[in-house]
Amino acid sequence: MALIKEKLKALPQENGVYIFKDQSEAILYIGKAKNIKKRVSDHFKSKLYPDNIIVPKIADIDFIITQNEKEAIILEGQLIKKFQPKYNTLWKDDKNYSFVAISKHDFPAFSLTHQPISEDYEYIGPFVSAKELKKTLASLRKILPYRSCRNLASKPCLYFDLGLCLGYCQNKKLKSKYQRIVSLLKTLLGIYAGQSLRSEGYDISNIQGKHSVGSMVVFKGTKPDKKNYRLFKIKKVKDINDPASLKEIIRRRLKHKEWNIPSLFVLDGGKTQLSQIKDLNIPVLAMAKMDRSYSQAVIFSSFSKKGIKIKELPKELQDLFFAIRNESHRFAIGFHRKKRQNYIIKGQ
């Protein structure tokens, strides 16, 4: 027991995988944790099943540190499949986590799997809820019509008739367009899976049609990166014209090669705003409000006439879109408050 106490003290407070062994060095249990030290300590404090069965048999504790929680999840699954510990019964049927599999073709197909083992596919995940993942893919397909068939068919299928596929089997000229769809879908799934991708949000604001300004806010994953926020004074567009103003600031932003290229642009607006931003290599979405509170906001892409309600998306993406919209609006409003203060001071 003295050895175990020393092992507990030496455990790191980092992401990773921990391994419980018995006196014969046989692996009893493999687990993952955001904080290895805290999670393992919780096992020893618990008096409930299965801890009350496993803990008395533990003679040694090993651990492997990972870069993040997602890596820990993947490593945990790989080790459990390899060693088949007696008390990891939940993992033996391979049904705990899901991945999106993307085939490596000119027109990649998207599907779900529990076993990311083939080199013929790229994988995004893991996702805890297969049910929510299926729902998310179904919603995104309305604005990002992707291919799901195993092989390109000889004629368009039902998904083509429903507007959920563009009929790539019949029109190979759609390759460039489909590559942009794939890029955007992979970006959204990556954010949903917890990847720290860079997103930029844009909004236009003015004071009664004057002093128009465009705001650019930056997020890494779901966290704001305020040191990289930027404001653009609208120079060429006269009067109130948000779509044209967005076009101006996006063009100016892209001239800054020294700024990191984002994985996603999010515009405040709808189809009209999207129509001004064409043929970019960077995925673009627009978020349009349907009421004053944005509670019924709709997300649009340039690949479909349809939009999807933001409430159809998983919470991770909802939170990101709302945060981008709120931050871009707040940042622009802050500029105008300073303008108003200057007017008051000058008028005194």
Order of alpha helices (4+ residues) and beta strands (2+ residues): alpha-beta-beta-alpha-alpha-beta-alpha-beta-beta-beta-alpha-alpha-alpha-beta-beta-beta-beta-alpha-beta-alpha-beta-beta-beta-alpha
